[in-house]
Structures are given as C-alpha cells and as structure tokens.
Amino acid sequence: MIRSIDLICSHCKKTFKPLSKLYYLEDFSGANSLQDAKLLCQDCIDTWQKRWQIKEAIFTEKDYSQYVTITLKNGEVLRDLDCTALEDIVLVTGQDLPKEAQKKLFSLYNAWDLERKKNTLKTCQFQDEFMRTTFSCETYGGEKYENIAFRFNMQGRLETEKPLPEYIVEQIMISFKMYQVQKG
C-alpha cells in the first residue's frame, strides 16, 4: 500500500515540500530511519547559508593548533574557534558551515599562511665542491638565492659571498647543521 507522510522541519517545526534536494541534520545520534531523521526545510537552509556570509577571518596558531576568529556580515563575531585546513576547505570544530563558507575560509587561510611563511625557507640544497660549499634556496614568498658560497667564521657565524637578510642567514645555519648530521 502506498502512503504519504508530511515532512516536518526539525528546526522551525513547519511542514514543507522539498525542492530539488531533501536536507537533513547529521547529529551522529545513530538515526537509521526516515522517522528518526532531522529534516530541514529550504527556508531554514537559506537562513543558515545567509548567516554564514563571512566578512573577515583572523587566523592564529598556538601550541601547534590553529584557531580562527570569524566576523560574519551580520556583525556576529565567533572567537578563537579550533580549525583545520584541508585540501580546499577549512573545517571549524563545533560549527556546521556551508561548503561555500568553508571554501571562503580556505582562501583567507591561504593568504594568511603565505604571509606568515613568506620569509621561511621552502627549499634549501647544499653543494660540496673542493674547498667550497654553496647553497641554493627559495622562500615561500618567492625569494631565490642560487649558488651562494659560504663559510663559518671563528665566532661560528655564517659568512656569505653576497649579503643576505638575517632571517635567511639564521635558517641556512640551521639547515646546514641538519645537512651535516644527515651526511654523517
């Protein structure tokens, strides 16, 4: 026997007819029947998507964890939310964001990540030659240094044949020590 059921939104409690998709809330409660599913109407989905219009996101890192403070276009501010950047989205712990908001957060995250790492070495290669050691390196910000000869002076400071920014010199010193340990 064919029967029909009324679909009731679990959020606004109104009866609705789905348009092209039937939305439900996954709350990991173990619901395994339509009767137990928490359905959502299109109006509630639209309200949810409208709420998550991101105006600004400020990322921070503390103790190897990343956090974001999100300012929404409606003026709401959500502070210090635990977040994880994946391939093309940012997941925010404890918040259910629309895919578009996750992607917007990822583009903002990428800009922040590039800015914080722009002076950090992305690659560094050493070349040992007779009586001469050189390095070639590149930062995440795109600075490139090719075949720069160097040596350590009596005080243990790195001296290069061409002047380099101090942040590069410090990283080369660390990288060279690791290179020597690997080399044996």
Buried (B, 14 or more C-beta within 10 A) or exposed (E): EEEEEEBBBBBEEEEBEEEEEBBBBEEEEEBEEEEEBBBBBBEBBEBBBEBBEBEEBEBEEEEEEBBBBBBBEEEEEBEEBEBEBEEEBBBBEEBEBBEEBBBBBBEBBEEBBEEEEEBEBBEBEBEEEEEEBBBBBBBBEEBEBEEBBBEEEEEEEBEBEEEBEEEBBEBBBEBBEEBEEEEE
